[in-house]
Amino acid sequence: MASSINTTNIDGTFPVAGQDNSSQGFRDNFTNVKTNLGYAKTEIEDLQTKVVLKSALTGTTLDNDMGGNTIYNVELNRTTKTKNSLTGASTVTLNYQSGAYQAFTTTVATTLGFSNWPATGKYAEIDLMVNVADVTHTLTLPAAVSIGTDGIPGYSSNVITFSAAGYYLLRFSSDDNGSTITIQMLSGPQVAKGLAYRTISTNTGQAGDTAGMVAYDASYLYVCTANYDGSTAIWTRTSLTW
């Protein structure tokens, strides 16, 4: 906006030295100075409310909430994401407003939930680092997580069964206020190594086993040929020899 401050209405040549000067000139200058100070006060307070600051102004708390407004044609360097550390529980909710990177360690089988996604038309991501403490700790996803599930090892009917304990980095994204959520597994014991270290004790496998999974132990290489149903032989194995 254009500033309302007008310095041209202040007579810098008044009063004139060496002669009598009308008091009206003083009154005019004082009035115009007061008016301009009023404009300055209003504009400064407006800036204090709206500008992005490096640190809090004296007597205030820093709040750089952009209110969902667009920032464009910008070069970013050394940006970070807020981390939200959660406590493992039977139900864990990922609140988008709490941070784009969230983490917890499982203590039991966990049902995952989401809240406060941005409005429809705005793409958002939550990266979740989940430390699976035990392979019995499954992760149940809400029905909205419906895209990308075919690429998740151990996924079946909205439940992920992990074949190995360890750290798994999952990315969840949505552009429709969480009505539809995409999942990706960015890293984990299965992803990093290409296959999991696991002994398959029965050829019928266990809940979460899906076609294409590969595992190994000290004696065998195992390949899963179908999805687990509780009775069908879905695993084959071959001995490891030199």
Backbone as CSV, one residue per row, in Angstrom:
resi,resn,N_x,N_y,N_z,CA_x,CA_y,CA_z,C_x,C_y,C_z
1,MET,0.844,-1.187,0.000,0.000,0.000,0.000,0.883,1.242,0.000
2,ALA,0.338,2.352,-0.494,1.064,3.628,-0.464,0.915,4.247,0.922
3,SER,1.985,4.816,1.422,1.944,5.450,2.735,1.097,6.719,2.688
4,SER,0.365,6.981,3.787,-0.436,8.211,3.902,0.385,9.377,4.429
5,ILE,1.621,9.100,4.844,2.463,10.157,5.389,2.835,11.137,4.278
6,ASN,2.611,12.406,4.536,2.856,13.448,3.539,3.794,14.493,4.128
7,THR,5.044,14.453,3.728,6.025,15.392,4.280,6.024,16.734,3.558
8,THR,5.338,16.789,2.416,5.361,18.050,1.651,4.493,19.126,2.285
9,ASN,3.592,18.711,3.208,2.746,19.740,3.831,3.369,20.317,5.097
10,ILE,4.627,19.986,5.337,5.365,20.578,6.454,6.366,21.578,5.864
11,ASP,6.248,22.824,6.251,7.084,23.894,5.697,8.428,23.907,6.406
12,GLY,9.439,23.369,5.763,10.763,23.295,6.361,11.481,24.628,6.403
13,THR,10.962,25.632,5.693,11.616,26.954,5.679,11.030,27.892,6.728
14,PHE,10.011,27.404,7.464,9.357,28.249,8.475,9.843,27.852,9.870
15,PRO,10.098,28.814,10.758,9.994,30.258,10.550,11.220,30.829,9.835
16,VAL,11.047,32.008,9.249,12.141,32.664,8.538,12.958,33.479,9.550
17,ALA,14.240,33.287,9.550,15.105,33.961,10.525,15.151,35.466,10.261
18,GLY,15.215,36.261,11.342,15.423,37.701,11.233,14.179,38.502,10.955
19,GLN,12.979,37.869,11.009,11.757,38.627,10.787,10.631,38.016,11.614
20,ASP,9.577,38.858,11.805,8.420,38.350,12.514,7.722,37.291,11.658
21,ASN,7.244,36.226,12.314,6.551,35.142,11.606,5.193,34.914,12.242
22,SER,4.217,34.681,11.407,2.857,34.466,11.893,2.789,33.169,12.700
23,SER,2.065,33.261,13.831,1.883,32.049,14.639,1.091,30.979,13.895
24,GLN,0.340,31.376,12.858,-0.422,30.386,12.085,0.508,29.382,11.407
25,GLY,1.667,29.846,10.995,2.640,28.943,10.375,3.083,27.851,11.336
26,PHE,3.290,28.263,12.632,3.635,27.259,13.625,2.503,26.248,13.796
27,ARG,1.252,26.792,13.897,0.111,25.892,14.100,-0.050,24.934,12.935
28,ASP,0.146,25.429,11.711,0.016,24.564,10.535,1.062,23.449,10.559
29,ASN,2.288,23.795,10.857,3.351,22.774,10.904,3.095,21.745,12.005
30,PHE,2.719,22.234,13.203,2.444,21.306,14.305,1.286,20.368,13.958
31,THR,0.241,20.912,13.347,-0.917,20.085,12.976,-0.532,19.016,11.969
32,ASN,0.245,19.428,10.958,0.645,18.467,9.927,1.608,17.414,10.482
33,VAL,2.496,17.795,11.394,3.384,16.822,12.040,2.568,15.820,12.848
34,LYS,1.579,16.329,13.615,0.734,15.445,14.414,-0.046,14.483,13.520
35,THR,-0.602,15.004,12.427,-1.362,14.147,11.509,-0.480,13.054,10.924
36,ASN,0.736,13.418,10.506,1.652,12.440,9.922,2.121,11.402,10.943
37,LEU,2.307,11.843,12.206,2.655,10.886,13.251,1.518,9.887,13.471
38,GLY,0.284,10.351,13.347,-0.866,9.458,13.453,-0.864,8.421,12.330
39,TYR,-0.573,8.897,11.101,-0.467,7.960,9.974,0.648,6.938,10.237
40,ALA,1.802,7.422,10.719,2.942,6.545,10.965,2.597,5.486,12.008
41,LYS,1.903,5.900,13.069,1.511,4.967,14.121,0.615,3.863,13.552
42,THR,-0.377,4.261,12.753,-1.305,3.282,12.172,-0.581,2.311,11.249
43,GLU,0.331,2.838,10.406,1.031,1.983,9.446,2.025,1.058,10.139
44,ILE,2.705,1.540,11.173,3.654,0.701,11.903,2.913,-0.424,12.616
45,GLU,1.785,-0.107,13.250,0.999,-1.142,13.928,0.470,-2.167,12.938
46,ASP,0.118,-1.725,11.737,-0.335,-2.649,10.700,0.795,-3.596,10.301
47,LEU,2.006,-3.060,10.152,3.163,-3.890,9.838,3.467,-4.876,10.966
48,GLN,3.378,-4.399,12.217,3.657,-5.274,13.351,2.716,-6.473,13.370
49,THR,1.505,-6.278,12.884,0.509,-7.352,12.876,0.739,-8.334,11.735
50,LYS,1.285,-7.856,10.591,1.270,-8.651,9.369,2.618,-9.133,8.861
51,VAL,3.712,-8.505,9.228,4.995,-8.859,8.615,5.556,-10.149,9.190
52,VAL,6.466,-10.777,8.420,7.226,-11.932,8.881,8.485,-11.418,9.569
53,LEU,8.750,-11.924,10.777,9.846,-11.401,11.584,10.900,-12.473,11.853
54,LYS,12.143,-12.059,12.008,13.221,-12.972,12.366,13.184,-13.311,13.850
55,SER,12.720,-12.376,14.667,12.590,-12.610,16.102,11.442,-11.749,16.612
56,ALA,10.993,-12.038,17.821,9.841,-11.335,18.374,10.165,-9.868,18.652
57,LEU,9.206,-8.998,18.386,9.350,-7.603,18.762,9.278,-7.492,20.277
58,THR,9.853,-6.438,20.821,9.879,-6.239,22.266,8.464,-6.277,22.835
59,GLY,8.285,-7.116,23.845,6.981,-7.197,24.498,5.970,-8.072,23.791
60,THR,6.401,-8.808,22.748,5.476,-9.668,22.008,6.041,-11.090,21.914
61,THR,5.206,-11.997,21.440,5.613,-13.365,21.170,5.679,-13.571,19.665
62,LEU,6.741,-14.211,19.194,6.908,-14.414,17.758,5.794,-15.294,17.209
63,ASP,5.143,-14.831,16.152,4.076,-15.594,15.501,4.111,-15.280,14.016
64,ASN,4.726,-16.189,13.252,4.824,-16.000,11.807,3.810,-16.861,11.060
65,ASP,2.605,-16.966,11.596,1.531,-17.712,10.939,1.161,-16.996,9.641
66,MET,1.367,-17.683,8.495,1.099,-17.070,7.194,-0.369,-17.165,6.800
67,GLY,-1.173,-17.850,7.624,-2.610,-17.882,7.378,-3.010,-18.577,6.093
68,GLY,-2.173,-19.481,5.606,-2.515,-20.199,4.382,-2.284,-19.418,3.106
69,ASN,-1.617,-18.278,3.193,-1.366,-17.461,2.010,-0.195,-18.008,1.186
70,THR,-0.206,-17.714,-0.102,0.785,-18.239,-1.031,2.093,-17.448,-0.960
71,ILE,3.212,-18.178,-0.873,4.537,-17.585,-1.035,5.115,-18.177,-2.311
72,TYR,5.495,-17.345,-3.266,5.933,-17.882,-4.555,7.200,-17.183,-5.043
73,ASN,7.828,-17.817,-6.056,9.078,-17.321,-6.627,10.117,-17.116,-5.534
74,VAL,10.353,-18.203,-4.766,11.241,-18.114,-3.611,12.296,-19.213,-3.705
75,GLU,13.505,-18.909,-3.289,14.570,-19.900,-3.210,14.785,-20.266,-1.749
76,LEU,14.700,-21.565,-1.444,14.830,-22.030,-0.077,16.210,-22.644,0.153
77,ASN,16.748,-22.420,1.334,18.048,-22.972,1.691,18.041,-23.309,3.173
78,ARG,18.465,-24.518,3.506,18.571,-24.963,4.892,17.221,-24.926,5.619
79,THR,16.172,-25.404,4.973,14.879,-25.486,5.631,14.800,-26.764,6.471
80,THR,13.995,-26.745,7.498,13.796,-27.906,8.347,12.310,-28.162,8.537
81,LYS,11.984,-29.335,9.088,10.606,-29.676,9.415,10.476,-29.822,10.929
82,THR,9.342,-29.400,11.443,9.084,-29.555,12.863,8.877,-31.031,13.189
83,LYS,9.572,-31.522,14.232,9.409,-32.903,14.677,8.445,-32.948,15.854
84,ASN,7.510,-33.877,15.779,6.567,-34.101,16.866,6.771,-35.519,17.378
85,SER,7.320,-35.641,18.584,7.564,-36.951,19.182,6.339,-37.397,19.957
86,LEU,5.803,-38.556,19.584,4.586,-39.076,20.183,4.907,-40.249,21.097
87,THR,3.970,-40.591,21.946,4.097,-41.741,22.830,3.357,-42.926,22.234
88,GLY,4.034,-44.063,22.158,3.394,-45.248,21.621,2.186,-45.654,22.449
89,ALA,1.122,-46.062,21.760,-0.115,-46.455,22.429,-0.943,-47.282,21.462
90,SER,-2.077,-47.795,21.922,-2.929,-48.596,21.050,-3.549,-47.746,19.941
91,THR,-3.714,-46.444,20.190,-4.201,-45.507,19.177,-3.285,-44.292,19.144
92,VAL,-2.788,-43.951,17.972,-1.917,-42.780,17.802,-2.495,-41.927,16.678
93,THR,-2.702,-40.649,16.946,-3.235,-39.729,15.945,-2.148,-38.768,15.485
94,LEU,-1.950,-38.691,14.170,-0.992,-37.753,13.596,-1.728,-36.461,13.256
95,ASN,-1.456,-35.420,14.010,-2.060,-34.115,13.796,-1.155,-33.320,12.860
96,TYR,-1.629,-33.011,11.663,-0.793,-32.317,10.678,-0.255,-31.004,11.230
97,GLN,-1.034,-30.320,12.029,-0.607,-29.023,12.550,0.512,-29.153,13.585
98,SER,0.778,-30.373,14.055,1.821,-30.567,15.076,3.202,-30.770,14.477
99,GLY,3.284,-30.996,13.159,4.592,-31.155,12.541,4.548,-32.056,11.335
100,ALA,5.403,-31.754,10.363,5.456,-32.551,9.137,6.287,-33.811,9.309
101,TYR,6.998,-33.928,10.445,7.769,-35.132,10.750,7.392,-35.577,12.156
102,GLN,6.876,-36.799,12.258,6.414,-37.296,13.548,7.013,-38.678,13.801
103,ALA,7.107,-39.051,15.067,7.805,-40.294,15.399,7.250,-40.884,16.685
104,PHE,7.251,-42.206,16.738,6.935,-42.894,17.982,7.472,-44.314,17.921
105,THR,7.607,-44.919,19.083,8.001,-46.320,19.211,6.788,-47.125,19.642
106,THR,6.532,-48.210,18.948,5.363,-49.009,19.281,5.542,-49.692,20.642
107,THR,4.437,-49.796,21.365,4.402,-50.550,22.619,3.425,-51.713,22.522
108,VAL,2.453,-51.575,21.615,1.451,-52.605,21.337,1.050,-52.453,19.874
109,ALA,0.165,-53.327,19.417,-0.427,-53.125,18.095,-1.129,-51.777,18.091
110,THR,-0.928,-51.005,17.020,-1.347,-49.603,17.010,-2.320,-49.313,15.879
111,THR,-3.363,-48.562,16.198,-4.284,-48.041,15.192,-3.929,-46.584,14.938
112,LEU,-3.683,-46.259,13.682,-3.224,-44.917,13.318,-4.408,-44.059,12.872
113,GLY,-4.386,-42.789,13.259,-5.394,-41.834,12.822,-4.748,-40.532,12.378
114,PHE,-5.518,-39.673,11.723,-5.016,-38.391,11.223,-6.001,-37.289,11.581
115,SER,-5.491,-36.071,11.722,-6.364,-34.925,11.972,-5.743,-33.658,11.399
116,ASN,-6.608,-32.694,11.127,-6.218,-31.332,10.734,-5.392,-31.255,9.455
117,TRP,-5.756,-32.073,8.448,-5.151,-31.881,7.133,-5.570,-30.512,6.584
118,PRO,-4.770,-29.896,5.699,-5.171,-28.633,5.065,-6.417,-28.823,4.200
119,ALA,-7.007,-27.711,3.795,-8.234,-27.748,2.997,-7.995,-28.435,1.656
120,THR,-9.069,-28.937,1.074,-9.001,-29.565,-0.238,-8.356,-28.625,-1.259
121,GLY,-7.457,-29.175,-2.069,-6.729,-28.380,-3.055,-5.332,-28.016,-2.607
122,LYS,-5.009,-28.276,-1.346,-3.674,-28.014,-0.817,-3.013,-29.353,-0.500
123,TYR,-1.866,-29.629,-1.141,-1.151,-30.893,-0.947,-0.316,-30.828,0.320
124,ALA,-0.365,-31.884,1.105,0.383,-31.910,2.353,0.944,-33.306,2.597
125,GLU,2.064,-33.365,3.323,2.714,-34.630,3.646,2.997,-34.703,5.139
126,ILE,2.911,-35.906,5.680,3.391,-36.207,7.030,4.346,-37.389,6.913
127,ASP,5.588,-37.204,7.321,6.541,-38.303,7.384,6.493,-38.886,8.789
128,LEU,6.308,-40.196,8.879,6.223,-40.876,10.164,7.382,-41.859,10.304
129,MET,8.200,-41.654,11.327,9.232,-42.614,11.666,8.699,-43.461,12.816
130,VAL,8.372,-44.709,12.511,7.844,-45.595,13.535,8.882,-46.672,13.848
131,ASN,9.235,-46.751,15.103,10.164,-47.776,15.573,9.335,-48.967,16.034
132,VAL,9.311,-50.008,15.213,8.536,-51.206,15.541,9.352,-52.039,16.526
133,ALA,8.892,-52.070,17.776,9.660,-52.741,18.826,9.518,-54.251,18.762
134,ASP,8.419,-54.728,18.169,8.166,-56.172,18.123,7.311,-56.463,16.896
135,VAL,7.556,-57.581,16.228,6.812,-57.892,14.998,5.337,-58.170,15.271
136,THR,4.967,-58.364,16.525,3.551,-58.524,16.852,2.826,-57.183,16.892
137,HIS,3.557,-56.087,16.822,2.968,-54.748,16.858,2.561,-54.330,15.442
138,THR,1.377,-54.690,15.055,0.876,-54.320,13.732,0.464,-52.851,13.716
139,LEU,0.294,-52.318,12.514,-0.141,-50.930,12.339,-1.402,-50.934,11.489
140,THR,-2.524,-50.554,12.102,-3.805,-50.511,11.402,-4.039,-49.099,10.877
141,LEU,-4.307,-48.974,9.594,-4.482,-47.677,8.939,-5.967,-47.369,8.770
142,PRO,-6.340,-46.105,8.771,-7.734,-45.754,8.486,-8.074,-46.057,7.037
143,ALA,-9.365,-46.206,6.756,-9.814,-46.565,5.407,-9.394,-45.537,4.368
144,ALA,-9.174,-44.290,4.787,-8.780,-43.238,3.841,-7.424,-43.508,3.214
145,VAL,-6.571,-44.294,3.889,-5.266,-44.651,3.319,-5.516,-45.740,2.285
146,SER,-5.701,-45.321,1.046,-6.173,-46.243,0.004,-5.333,-46.224,-1.264
147,ILE,-4.323,-45.378,-1.338,-3.459,-45.294,-2.514,-2.033,-45.659,-2.103
148,GLY,-1.398,-46.524,-2.911,-0.017,-46.909,-2.648,0.127,-48.105,-1.736
149,THR,-0.980,-48.648,-1.268,-0.896,-49.761,-0.322,-0.294,-51.017,-0.945
150,ASP,-0.423,-51.159,-2.284,0.122,-52.363,-2.925,1.643,-52.380,-2.916
151,GLY,2.274,-51.269,-2.561,3.728,-51.215,-2.493,4.270,-51.347,-1.080
152,ILE,3.401,-51.649,-0.123,3.817,-51.739,1.277,3.969,-53.196,1.676
153,PRO,5.190,-53.644,2.007,5.385,-55.034,2.448,4.559,-55.334,3.693
154,GLY,3.894,-56.485,3.700,3.133,-56.902,4.873,1.776,-56.262,4.996
155,TYR,1.324,-55.546,3.936,0.016,-54.882,4.004,-1.096,-55.836,3.597
156,SER,-2.182,-55.834,4.365,-3.372,-56.609,4.021,-4.568,-56.024,4.742
157,SER,-5.573,-55.594,3.962,-6.836,-55.087,4.530,-6.605,-54.006,5.579
158,ASN,-5.827,-53.004,5.206,-5.555,-51.830,6.044,-4.699,-52.125,7.271
159,VAL,-4.073,-53.292,7.315,-3.180,-53.632,8.423,-1.792,-53.943,7.864
160,ILE,-0.769,-53.322,8.461,0.613,-53.629,8.103,1.187,-54.536,9.189
161,THR,1.654,-55.712,8.772,2.359,-56.612,9.676,3.832,-56.577,9.298
162,PHE,4.669,-56.175,10.224,6.094,-56.003,9.955,6.819,-57.331,10.175
163,SER,7.625,-57.711,9.212,8.346,-58.981,9.306,9.630,-58.862,10.108
164,ALA,10.025,-57.630,10.431,11.239,-57.426,11.220,11.068,-56.189,12.086
165,ALA,11.598,-56.262,13.289,11.600,-55.081,14.154,12.585,-54.060,13.601
166,GLY,12.370,-52.786,13.926,13.282,-51.753,13.458,12.548,-50.484,13.082
167,TYR,13.277,-49.581,12.465,12.741,-48.266,12.115,12.195,-48.276,10.687
168,TYR,10.975,-47.785,10.534,10.323,-47.674,9.228,9.898,-46.217,9.026
169,LEU,10.273,-45.653,7.890,9.870,-44.290,7.557,8.744,-44.355,6.542
170,LEU,7.565,-43.913,6.964,6.374,-43.931,6.115,5.979,-42.502,5.783
171,ARG,5.605,-42.270,4.543,5.112,-40.947,4.144,3.629,-41.048,3.793
172,PHE,2.841,-40.185,4.411,1.420,-40.084,4.124,1.152,-38.720,3.489
173,SER,0.363,-38.690,2.431,0.092,-37.425,1.745,-1.365,-37.361,1.317
174,SER,-1.875,-36.137,1.201,-3.266,-35.933,0.798,-3.423,-34.542,0.197
175,ASP,-4.339,-34.422,-0.744,-4.662,-33.102,-1.298,-6.165,-32.829,-1.227
176,ASP,-6.886,-33.637,-0.445,-8.340,-33.452,-0.347,-8.805,-33.498,1.107
177,ASN,-8.023,-32.843,1.997,-8.394,-32.732,3.403,-8.453,-34.087,4.101
178,GLY,-7.628,-35.033,3.621,-7.544,-36.329,4.274,-8.610,-37.321,3.882
179,SER,-9.455,-36.968,2.900,-10.465,-37.926,2.451,-9.813,-39.117,1.759
180,THR,-8.718,-38.841,1.031,-7.930,-39.888,0.371,-6.472,-39.663,0.738
181,ILE,-5.834,-40.703,1.243,-4.450,-40.578,1.701,-3.576,-41.595,0.979
182,THR,-2.435,-41.135,0.496,-1.451,-41.995,-0.164,-0.365,-42.370,0.838
183,ILE,0.092,-43.624,0.771,1.153,-44.083,1.652,2.352,-44.537,0.828
184,GLN,3.555,-44.226,1.303,4.804,-44.724,0.731,5.698,-45.201,1.867
185,MET,6.421,-46.297,1.650,7.443,-46.708,2.603,8.787,-46.234,2.054
186,LEU,9.384,-45.256,2.729,10.616,-44.655,2.243,11.847,-45.431,2.682
187,SER,11.783,-46.045,3.846,12.909,-46.853,4.304,12.427,-47.800,5.386
188,GLY,13.211,-48.828,5.616,12.880,-49.816,6.622,13.726,-51.046,6.404
189,PRO,13.728,-51.966,7.346,14.539,-53.178,7.188,14.286,-53.900,5.874
190,GLN,13.014,-53.952,5.448,12.706,-54.648,4.204,13.147,-53.841,2.989
191,VAL,12.989,-52.524,3.082,13.319,-51.678,1.933,14.820,-51.523,1.788
192,ALA,15.507,-51.282,2.910,16.937,-50.990,2.854,17.741,-52.203,2.409
193,LYS,17.342,-53.395,2.845,18.107,-54.585,2.544,17.579,-55.329,1.326
194,GLY,16.392,-54.968,0.879,15.794,-55.653,-0.253,15.002,-56.876,0.166
195,LEU,15.302,-57.446,1.325,14.587,-58.586,1.869,14.795,-58.606,3.372
196,ALA,13.929,-59.321,4.080,13.959,-59.308,5.529,14.653,-60.547,6.077
197,TYR,15.353,-60.369,7.194,15.918,-61.518,7.900,14.817,-62.087,8.785
198,ARG,14.368,-63.294,8.445,13.224,-63.881,9.155,13.171,-65.376,8.871
199,THR,12.903,-66.145,9.872,12.702,-67.576,9.674,11.214,-67.846,9.476
200,ILE,10.874,-68.429,8.339,9.488,-68.784,8.052,9.264,-70.187,8.598
201,SER,8.541,-70.260,9.723,8.418,-71.545,10.419,7.359,-72.455,9.810
202,THR,6.435,-71.909,9.032,5.406,-72.716,8.390,5.124,-72.151,7.010
203,ASN,4.826,-73.030,6.041,4.636,-72.544,4.669,3.330,-71.779,4.492
204,THR,2.457,-71.801,5.501,1.227,-70.999,5.406,1.472,-69.557,5.838
205,GLY,2.634,-69.288,6.442,3.001,-67.916,6.794,2.215,-67.358,7.962
206,GLN,2.096,-66.036,7.968,1.398,-65.342,9.050,0.648,-64.141,8.488
207,ALA,-0.221,-63.582,9.309,-1.003,-62.417,8.887,-0.080,-61.309,8.410
208,GLY,-0.391,-60.718,7.281,0.434,-59.651,6.709,1.351,-60.110,5.606
209,ASP,1.562,-61.415,5.464,2.396,-61.934,4.374,1.670,-61.740,3.047
210,THR,2.370,-61.206,2.066,1.786,-60.958,0.754,2.703,-61.466,-0.337
211,ALA,2.121,-61.725,-1.493,2.889,-62.229,-2.626,4.025,-61.266,-2.972
212,GLY,5.211,-61.833,-3.207,6.364,-61.030,-3.566,7.317,-60.772,-2.432
213,MET,6.894,-61.062,-1.195,7.804,-60.866,-0.069,8.944,-61.891,-0.140
214,VAL,10.124,-61.465,0.272,11.300,-62.331,0.275,11.948,-62.237,1.654
215,ALA,12.384,-63.363,2.168,13.038,-63.386,3.471,14.179,-64.409,3.443
216,TYR,15.033,-64.325,4.442,16.130,-65.286,4.541,16.519,-65.469,5.993
217,ASP,17.174,-66.594,6.271,17.818,-66.796,7.563,19.143,-67.509,7.305
218,ALA,19.715,-68.124,8.291,21.031,-68.729,8.129,21.014,-69.943,7.205
219,SER,19.831,-70.519,6.989,19.765,-71.770,6.232,19.009,-71.682,4.914
220,TYR,18.019,-70.769,4.836,17.128,-70.794,3.677,16.864,-69.385,3.119
221,LEU,16.483,-69.381,1.846,15.926,-68.208,1.198,14.456,-68.517,0.955
222,TYR,13.570,-67.615,1.398,12.131,-67.839,1.316,11.497,-66.857,0.335
223,VAL,10.514,-67.335,-0.441,9.764,-66.485,-1.362,8.276,-66.720,-1.132
224,CYS,7.532,-65.633,-0.971,6.082,-65.721,-0.759,5.380,-65.599,-2.116
225,THR,4.510,-66.537,-2.421,3.890,-66.601,-3.747,2.429,-66.185,-3.767
226,ALA,1.833,-65.945,-2.599,0.424,-65.552,-2.533,0.178,-64.819,-1.225
227,ASN,-0.989,-64.245,-1.085,-1.338,-63.534,0.136,-1.797,-64.511,1.217
228,TYR,-1.498,-64.190,2.442,-1.848,-65.044,3.576,-3.362,-65.175,3.713
229,ASP,-3.843,-66.409,3.885,-5.265,-66.637,4.175,-5.477,-67.590,5.342
230,GLY,-4.387,-68.029,5.959,-4.502,-68.873,7.132,-4.382,-70.359,6.878
231,SER,-4.510,-70.785,5.604,-4.472,-72.230,5.352,-3.650,-72.610,4.118
232,THR,-3.596,-71.736,3.118,-2.889,-72.055,1.879,-1.376,-71.967,2.081
233,ALA,-0.653,-72.935,1.486,0.811,-72.871,1.508,1.262,-71.758,0.561
234,ILE,1.813,-70.702,1.115,2.169,-69.530,0.308,3.675,-69.295,0.247
235,TRP,4.448,-69.957,1.095,5.896,-69.774,1.107,6.611,-70.997,0.512
236,THR,7.631,-70.713,-0.278,8.541,-71.765,-0.735,9.934,-71.390,-0.234
237,ARG,10.837,-72.384,-0.194,12.167,-72.071,0.299,13.207,-72.903,-0.451
238,THR,14.406,-72.405,-0.435,15.526,-73.149,-1.016,16.712,-73.041,-0.073
239,SER,17.498,-74.092,0.007,18.637,-74.095,0.924,19.741,-73.172,0.419
240,LEU,20.416,-72.563,1.359,21.567,-71.708,1.036,22.825,-72.550,1.120
241,THR,23.516,-72.678,-0.020,24.774,-73.421,-0.049,25.814,-72.606,-0.785
242,TRP,27.058,-72.883,-0.513,28.172,-72.180,-1.160,28.296,-72.597,-2.620
